[in-house]
Amino acid sequence: MRLDADEREFMCSGHAACPGCGAVIALRIFTKAMGENTILVIPASCTGVIVGVYPQSVMRIPVVHAPMPAGASVASGLRAALDMRGDTDTTVVAWAGDGGTFDIGFQALSGAVERNEDFIYVCYDNEAYMNTGIQRSSSTPYGAWTTTTPGQDWKRLRKKNIVEALVAHRIPYVATANIAFPEDLVRKVKKAKSIKGSKFLHIFASCPPGWRIPSEISVKTARMAVQANIFPLYEVEDGVRYTINYKGKQRPVQDYFEVQGRFSHLTAEDFEQIQKMVEEDWGLLQRKAGYQAADACIQSSSAQRAIKTNKVF
């Protein structure tokens, strides 16, 4: 595989990530797509630990560590400072986890994009507060075990749809991406970089310890989330123009859940309920993108239950 990205590496080896960490895979691909004229603002998160604290860093681009609620605020201030200096070449990026985006950082994020601040905000989503012990966040999906939703007290609420929350702000560009689809990720990063104003990228990043999966299937598991329509790949321009980016064969959600220990408590009835929820969300997204239910080019996963594939890309 050859990516349309900088051949240089902007993330060094020797970082503090767990084996198979999806966040590191995402950050490595992202920075190669961005290039050297980039400043990273990293609120408290797994990545804040992974890249190291001053004076040490595994990054070859500037990093500003920020409090967890303040990623978008710090990015806004940096953009203003660069503009005052006449620097129009440097791109400011806020790189935050789901806790610092869906929950603790959402107020600052909403305020910044309402002002249409000229930065890229990236949420790498591993679906819980992994850095502090795998606690539930509003990104944690229905059915998941976490240390704050243990045993039979697993989460029985849907995952917050952060993409639609940002789309509602009518910002220039919002997109989902996934570490198992690097070409799509690079294309979206380059597109976001070319647009002036607020851009939001939601990157799905698996977490072996938090998801209770072997590190060697980290990328495969992330790919299965797209194939099961649990994490569709799509982009929205100016809050109105939807484009679905993945139109491949689908698989039932049970395939995705069964490889992860965090869902091992679920029953066949639970899987059936979750399948219906996913199909409902998928149908809504197709309608927003202009597909008709009768002739949609992407079949519902319920019509593909018999499809089984073990292919790893």
Buried (B, 14 or more C-beta within 10 A) or exposed (E): EEBEBBEEEBBEEEBEBBEBBBBBBBBBBBBBBBBEEBBBBBBBBBBBBBBBEEEEBBBEBEBBBBBBBBBBBBBBBBBEEBEEEEEEEBBBBBBBBBBBBBBBBBEBBBEBBEEEBBBBBBBBBBBBBBBEEBBBBBBBBBBBBBEBBEEEEBBEEBBBBBBBBBBEBBBBBBBBBBBBBBEBBBBBBBBBBEBEBBBBBBBBBBBBBBBBBEEEBBBBBBBBBBBBBBBBBBBBBEBEEBEBBBEEEBBBBBBBBEBBEBBEBBEEEBBEBBBEBBBEBBBEBBEBBEBEEEEBEBEBBBEBBEBEEEEEE
